[in-house]
Amino acid sequence: MSDDHDPTRFVDAIREKAAYIIGIVGLIAWFIMLWLMFGDVL
């Protein structure tokens, strides 16, 4: 299990990074949406 070129471990690393990226982009998009919707009120 010490092989660094294990494809399953490589895919898991990509999935974790993709989840972080999607989460950050989603939060940014959510804040932009709220700012555009309620920017005049706030």
mmCIF file of the N, C-alpha and C atoms, coordinates in Angstrom:
data_MODEL
# 
_entry.id   MODEL 
# 
loop_
_atom_site.group_PDB 
_atom_site.id 
_atom_site.type_symbol 
_atom_site.label_atom_id 
_atom_site.label_alt_id 
_atom_site.label_comp_id 
_atom_site.label_asym_id 
_atom_site.label_entity_id 
_atom_site.label_seq_id 
_atom_site.pdbx_PDB_ins_code 
_atom_site.Cartn_x 
_atom_site.Cartn_y 
_atom_site.Cartn_z 
_atom_site.occupancy 
_atom_site.B_iso_or_equiv 
_atom_site.pdbx_formal_charge 
_atom_site.auth_seq_id 
_atom_site.auth_comp_id 
_atom_site.auth_asym_id 
_atom_site.auth_atom_id 
_atom_site.pdbx_PDB_model_num 
ATOM 1   N N  . MET A 1 1  ? 0.828   -1.210 0.000  1.00 0.00 ? 1  MET A N  1 
ATOM 2   C CA . MET A 1 1  ? 0.000   0.000  0.000  1.00 0.00 ? 1  MET A CA 1 
ATOM 3   C C  . MET A 1 1  ? 0.866   1.266  0.000  1.00 0.00 ? 1  MET A C  1 
ATOM 4   N N  . SER A 1 2  ? 2.187   1.119  -0.053 1.00 0.00 ? 2  SER A N  1 
ATOM 5   C CA . SER A 1 2  ? 3.068   2.281  -0.011 1.00 0.00 ? 2  SER A CA 1 
ATOM 6   C C  . SER A 1 2  ? 3.392   2.797  -1.420 1.00 0.00 ? 2  SER A C  1 
ATOM 7   N N  . ASP A 1 3  ? 2.748   2.237  -2.437 1.00 0.00 ? 3  ASP A N  1 
ATOM 8   C CA . ASP A 1 3  ? 3.021   2.670  -3.806 1.00 0.00 ? 3  ASP A CA 1 
ATOM 9   C C  . ASP A 1 3  ? 2.329   4.004  -4.069 1.00 0.00 ? 3  ASP A C  1 
ATOM 10  N N  . ASP A 1 4  ? 3.098   5.016  -4.444 1.00 0.00 ? 4  ASP A N  1 
ATOM 11  C CA . ASP A 1 4  ? 2.524   6.343  -4.681 1.00 0.00 ? 4  ASP A CA 1 
ATOM 12  C C  . ASP A 1 4  ? 1.778   6.419  -6.008 1.00 0.00 ? 4  ASP A C  1 
ATOM 13  N N  . HIS A 1 5  ? 2.032   5.452  -6.889 1.00 0.00 ? 5  HIS A N  1 
ATOM 14  C CA . HIS A 1 5  ? 1.387   5.483  -8.196 1.00 0.00 ? 5  HIS A CA 1 
ATOM 15  C C  . HIS A 1 5  ? 0.124   4.629  -8.217 1.00 0.00 ? 5  HIS A C  1 
ATOM 16  N N  . ASP A 1 6  ? -0.492  4.476  -7.049 1.00 0.00 ? 6  ASP A N  1 
ATOM 17  C CA . ASP A 1 6  ? -1.734  3.699  -6.969 1.00 0.00 ? 6  ASP A CA 1 
ATOM 18  C C  . ASP A 1 6  ? -2.857  4.513  -7.605 1.00 0.00 ? 6  ASP A C  1 
ATOM 19  N N  . PRO A 1 7  ? -3.515  3.993  -8.637 1.00 0.00 ? 7  PRO A N  1 
ATOM 20  C CA . PRO A 1 7  ? -4.540  4.798  -9.338 1.00 0.00 ? 7  PRO A CA 1 
ATOM 21  C C  . PRO A 1 7  ? -5.709  5.167  -8.439 1.00 0.00 ? 7  PRO A C  1 
ATOM 22  N N  . THR A 1 8  ? -6.095  4.295  -7.527 1.00 0.00 ? 8  THR A N  1 
ATOM 23  C CA . THR A 1 8  ? -7.232  4.623  -6.673 1.00 0.00 ? 8  THR A CA 1 
ATOM 24  C C  . THR A 1 8  ? -6.884  5.792  -5.749 1.00 0.00 ? 8  THR A C  1 
ATOM 25  N N  . ARG A 1 9  ? -5.664  5.794  -5.232 1.00 0.00 ? 9  ARG A N  1 
ATOM 26  C CA . ARG A 1 9  ? -5.252  6.895  -4.357 1.00 0.00 ? 9  ARG A CA 1 
ATOM 27  C C  . ARG A 1 9  ? -5.157  8.195  -5.156 1.00 0.00 ? 9  ARG A C  1 
ATOM 28  N N  . PHE A 1 10 ? -4.702  8.090  -6.405 1.00 0.00 ? 10 PHE A N  1 
ATOM 29  C CA . PHE A 1 10 ? -4.606  9.268  -7.276 1.00 0.00 ? 10 PHE A CA 1 
ATOM 30  C C  . PHE A 1 10 ? -5.993  9.851  -7.547 1.00 0.00 ? 10 PHE A C  1 
ATOM 31  N N  . VAL A 1 11 ? -6.964  8.967  -7.834 1.00 0.00 ? 11 VAL A N  1 
ATOM 32  C CA . VAL A 1 11 ? -8.328  9.423  -8.102 1.00 0.00 ? 11 VAL A CA 1 
ATOM 33  C C  . VAL A 1 11 ? -8.942  10.040 -6.853 1.00 0.00 ? 11 VAL A C  1 
ATOM 34  N N  . ASP A 1 12 ? -8.668  9.453  -5.687 1.00 0.00 ? 12 ASP A N  1 
ATOM 35  C CA . ASP A 1 12 ? -9.212  10.015 -4.448 1.00 0.00 ? 12 ASP A CA 1 
ATOM 36  C C  . ASP A 1 12 ? -8.656  11.416 -4.201 1.00 0.00 ? 12 ASP A C  1 
ATOM 37  N N  . ALA A 1 13 ? -7.381  11.627 -4.493 1.00 0.00 ? 13 ALA A N  1 
ATOM 38  C CA . ALA A 1 13 ? -6.784  12.950 -4.310 1.00 0.00 ? 13 ALA A CA 1 
ATOM 39  C C  . ALA A 1 13 ? -7.437  13.964 -5.241 1.00 0.00 ? 13 ALA A C  1 
ATOM 40  N N  . ILE A 1 14 ? -7.688  13.563 -6.483 1.00 0.00 ? 14 ILE A N  1 
ATOM 41  C CA . ILE A 1 14 ? -8.340  14.469 -7.431 1.00 0.00 ? 14 ILE A CA 1 
ATOM 42  C C  . ILE A 1 14 ? -9.763  14.781 -6.967 1.00 0.00 ? 14 ILE A C  1 
ATOM 43  N N  . ARG A 1 15 ? -10.460 13.758 -6.464 1.00 0.00 ? 15 ARG A N  1 
ATOM 44  C CA . ARG A 1 15 ? -11.826 13.995 -6.007 1.00 0.00 ? 15 ARG A CA 1 
ATOM 45  C C  . ARG A 1 15 ? -11.845 14.947 -4.820 1.00 0.00 ? 15 ARG A C  1 
ATOM 46  N N  . GLU A 1 16 ? -10.889 14.816 -3.905 1.00 0.00 ? 16 GLU A N  1 
ATOM 47  C CA . GLU A 1 16 ? -10.853 15.723 -2.760 1.00 0.00 ? 16 GLU A CA 1 
ATOM 48  C C  . GLU A 1 16 ? -10.567 17.150 -3.204 1.00 0.00 ? 16 GLU A C  1 
ATOM 49  N N  . LYS A 1 17 ? -9.604  17.315 -4.109 1.00 0.00 ? 17 LYS A N  1 
ATOM 50  C CA . LYS A 1 17 ? -9.297  18.657 -4.603 1.00 0.00 ? 17 LYS A CA 1 
ATOM 51  C C  . LYS A 1 17 ? -10.480 19.231 -5.371 1.00 0.00 ? 17 LYS A C  1 
ATOM 52  N N  . ALA A 1 18 ? -11.144 18.406 -6.174 1.00 0.00 ? 18 ALA A N  1 
ATOM 53  C CA . ALA A 1 18 ? -12.297 18.888 -6.934 1.00 0.00 ? 18 ALA A CA 1 
ATOM 54  C C  . ALA A 1 18 ? -13.422 19.295 -5.986 1.00 0.00 ? 18 ALA A C  1 
ATOM 55  N N  . ALA A 1 19 ? -13.607 18.549 -4.900 1.00 0.00 ? 19 ALA A N  1 
ATOM 56  C CA . ALA A 1 19 ? -14.659 18.899 -3.939 1.00 0.00 ? 19 ALA A CA 1 
ATOM 57  C C  . ALA A 1 19 ? -14.359 20.241 -3.288 1.00 0.00 ? 19 ALA A C  1 
ATOM 58  N N  . TYR A 1 20 ? -13.091 20.491 -2.936 1.00 0.00 ? 20 TYR A N  1 
ATOM 59  C CA . TYR A 1 20 ? -12.733 21.784 -2.352 1.00 0.00 ? 20 TYR A CA 1 
ATOM 60  C C  . TYR A 1 20 ? -12.958 22.910 -3.357 1.00 0.00 ? 20 TYR A C  1 
ATOM 61  N N  . ILE A 1 21 ? -12.553 22.687 -4.614 1.00 0.00 ? 21 ILE A N  1 
ATOM 62  C CA . ILE A 1 21 ? -12.697 23.730 -5.633 1.00 0.00 ? 21 ILE A CA 1 
ATOM 63  C C  . ILE A 1 21 ? -14.175 24.023 -5.880 1.00 0.00 ? 21 ILE A C  1 
ATOM 64  N N  . ILE A 1 22 ? -14.990 22.970 -6.002 1.00 0.00 ? 22 ILE A N  1 
ATOM 65  C CA . ILE A 1 22 ? -16.422 23.164 -6.243 1.00 0.00 ? 22 ILE A CA 1 
ATOM 66  C C  . ILE A 1 22 ? -17.056 23.887 -5.053 1.00 0.00 ? 22 ILE A C  1 
ATOM 67  N N  . GLY A 1 23 ? -16.640 23.530 -3.843 1.00 0.00 ? 23 GLY A N  1 
ATOM 68  C CA . GLY A 1 23 ? -17.200 24.185 -2.664 1.00 0.00 ? 23 GLY A CA 1 
ATOM 69  C C  . GLY A 1 23 ? -16.849 25.662 -2.614 1.00 0.00 ? 23 GLY A C  1 
ATOM 70  N N  . ILE A 1 24 ? -15.590 25.996 -2.921 1.00 0.00 ? 24 ILE A N  1 
ATOM 71  C CA . ILE A 1 24 ? -15.176 27.398 -2.895 1.00 0.00 ? 24 ILE A CA 1 
ATOM 72  C C  . ILE A 1 24 ? -15.894 28.191 -3.983 1.00 0.00 ? 24 ILE A C  1 
ATOM 73  N N  . VAL A 1 25 ? -15.957 27.630 -5.188 1.00 0.00 ? 25 VAL A N  1 
ATOM 74  C CA . VAL A 1 25 ? -16.638 28.323 -6.290 1.00 0.00 ? 25 VAL A CA 1 
ATOM 75  C C  . VAL A 1 25 ? -18.118 28.489 -5.968 1.00 0.00 ? 25 VAL A C  1 
ATOM 76  N N  . GLY A 1 26 ? -18.722 27.463 -5.358 1.00 0.00 ? 26 GLY A N  1 
ATOM 77  C CA . GLY A 1 26 ? -20.131 27.553 -4.992 1.00 0.00 ? 26 GLY A CA 1 
ATOM 78  C C  . GLY A 1 26 ? -20.379 28.646 -3.965 1.00 0.00 ? 26 GLY A C  1 
ATOM 79  N N  . LEU A 1 27 ? -19.506 28.745 -2.968 1.00 0.00 ? 27 LEU A N  1 
ATOM 80  C CA . LEU A 1 27 ? -19.661 29.795 -1.959 1.00 0.00 ? 27 LEU A CA 1 
ATOM 81  C C  . LEU A 1 27 ? -19.507 31.178 -2.579 1.00 0.00 ? 27 LEU A C  1 
ATOM 82  N N  . ILE A 1 28 ? -18.514 31.340 -3.450 1.00 0.00 ? 28 ILE A N  1 
ATOM 83  C CA . ILE A 1 28 ? -18.311 32.638 -4.097 1.00 0.00 ? 28 ILE A CA 1 
ATOM 84  C C  . ILE A 1 28 ? -19.529 32.999 -4.944 1.00 0.00 ? 28 ILE A C  1 
ATOM 85  N N  . ALA A 1 29 ? -20.032 32.041 -5.714 1.00 0.00 ? 29 ALA A N  1 
ATOM 86  C CA . ALA A 1 29 ? -21.210 32.301 -6.545 1.00 0.00 ? 29 ALA A CA 1 
ATOM 87  C C  . ALA A 1 29 ? -22.417 32.637 -5.676 1.00 0.00 ? 29 ALA A C  1 
ATOM 88  N N  . TRP A 1 30 ? -22.541 31.969 -4.520 1.00 0.00 ? 30 TRP A N  1 
ATOM 89  C CA . TRP A 1 30 ? -23.673 32.223 -3.624 1.00 0.00 ? 30 TRP A CA 1 
ATOM 90  C C  . TRP A 1 30 ? -23.599 33.637 -3.055 1.00 0.00 ? 30 TRP A C  1 
ATOM 91  N N  . PHE A 1 31 ? -22.405 34.057 -2.637 1.00 0.00 ? 31 PHE A N  1 
ATOM 92  C CA . PHE A 1 31 ? -22.248 35.415 -2.114 1.00 0.00 ? 31 PHE A CA 1 
ATOM 93  C C  . PHE A 1 31 ? -22.510 36.446 -3.199 1.00 0.00 ? 31 PHE A C  1 
ATOM 94  N N  . ILE A 1 32 ? -22.061 36.200 -4.421 1.00 0.00 ? 32 ILE A N  1 
ATOM 95  C CA . ILE A 1 32 ? -22.324 37.134 -5.518 1.00 0.00 ? 32 ILE A CA 1 
ATOM 96  C C  . ILE A 1 32 ? -23.821 37.216 -5.789 1.00 0.00 ? 32 ILE A C  1 
ATOM 97  N N  . MET A 1 33 ? -24.508 36.073 -5.765 1.00 0.00 ? 33 MET A N  1 
ATOM 98  C CA . MET A 1 33 ? -25.952 36.076 -5.996 1.00 0.00 ? 33 MET A CA 1 
ATOM 99  C C  . MET A 1 33 ? -26.667 36.881 -4.916 1.00 0.00 ? 33 MET A C  1 
ATOM 100 N N  . LEU A 1 34 ? -26.286 36.642 -3.648 1.00 0.00 ? 34 LEU A N  1 
ATOM 101 C CA . LEU A 1 34 ? -26.913 37.400 -2.566 1.00 0.00 ? 34 LEU A CA 1 
ATOM 102 C C  . LEU A 1 34 ? -26.621 38.887 -2.701 1.00 0.00 ? 34 LEU A C  1 
ATOM 103 N N  . TRP A 1 35 ? -25.391 39.240 -3.067 1.00 0.00 ? 35 TRP A N  1 
ATOM 104 C CA . TRP A 1 35 ? -25.031 40.641 -3.204 1.00 0.00 ? 35 TRP A CA 1 
ATOM 105 C C  . TRP A 1 35 ? -25.808 41.298 -4.346 1.00 0.00 ? 35 TRP A C  1 
ATOM 106 N N  . LEU A 1 36 ? -25.995 40.575 -5.451 1.00 0.00 ? 36 LEU A N  1 
ATOM 107 C CA . LEU A 1 36 ? -26.756 41.136 -6.569 1.00 0.00 ? 36 LEU A CA 1 
ATOM 108 C C  . LEU A 1 36 ? -28.237 41.256 -6.224 1.00 0.00 ? 36 LEU A C  1 
ATOM 109 N N  . MET A 1 37 ? -28.768 40.295 -5.450 1.00 0.00 ? 37 MET A N  1 
ATOM 110 C CA . MET A 1 37 ? -30.192 40.326 -5.120 1.00 0.00 ? 37 MET A CA 1 
ATOM 111 C C  . MET A 1 37 ? -30.493 41.376 -4.047 1.00 0.00 ? 37 MET A C  1 
ATOM 112 N N  . PHE A 1 38 ? -29.639 41.442 -3.003 1.00 0.00 ? 38 PHE A N  1 
ATOM 113 C CA . PHE A 1 38 ? -29.933 42.294 -1.855 1.00 0.00 ? 38 PHE A CA 1 
ATOM 114 C C  . PHE A 1 38 ? -28.927 43.431 -1.708 1.00 0.00 ? 38 PHE A C  1 
ATOM 115 N N  . GLY A 1 39 ? -28.171 43.728 -2.749 1.00 0.00 ? 39 GLY A N  1 
ATOM 116 C CA . GLY A 1 39 ? -27.175 44.793 -2.656 1.00 0.00 ? 39 GLY A CA 1 
ATOM 117 C C  . GLY A 1 39 ? -27.799 46.159 -2.414 1.00 0.00 ? 39 GLY A C  1 
ATOM 118 N N  . ASP A 1 40 ? -28.982 46.391 -2.988 1.00 0.00 ? 40 ASP A N  1 
ATOM 119 C CA . ASP A 1 40 ? -29.633 47.688 -2.804 1.00 0.00 ? 40 ASP A CA 1 
ATOM 120 C C  . ASP A 1 40 ? -30.148 47.860 -1.377 1.00 0.00 ? 40 ASP A C  1 
ATOM 121 N N  . VAL A 1 41 ? -30.530 46.751 -0.749 1.00 0.00 ? 41 VAL A N  1 
ATOM 122 C CA . VAL A 1 41 ? -31.112 46.823 0.598  1.00 0.00 ? 41 VAL A CA 1 
ATOM 123 C C  . VAL A 1 41 ? -30.023 46.945 1.654  1.00 0.00 ? 41 VAL A C  1 
ATOM 124 N N  . LEU A 1 42 ? -28.939 46.157 1.478  1.00 0.00 ? 42 LEU A N  1 
ATOM 125 C CA . LEU A 1 42 ? -27.889 46.140 2.501  1.00 0.00 ? 42 LEU A CA 1 
ATOM 126 C C  . LEU A 1 42 ? -27.098 47.443 2.501  1.00 0.00 ? 42 LEU A C  1 
# 
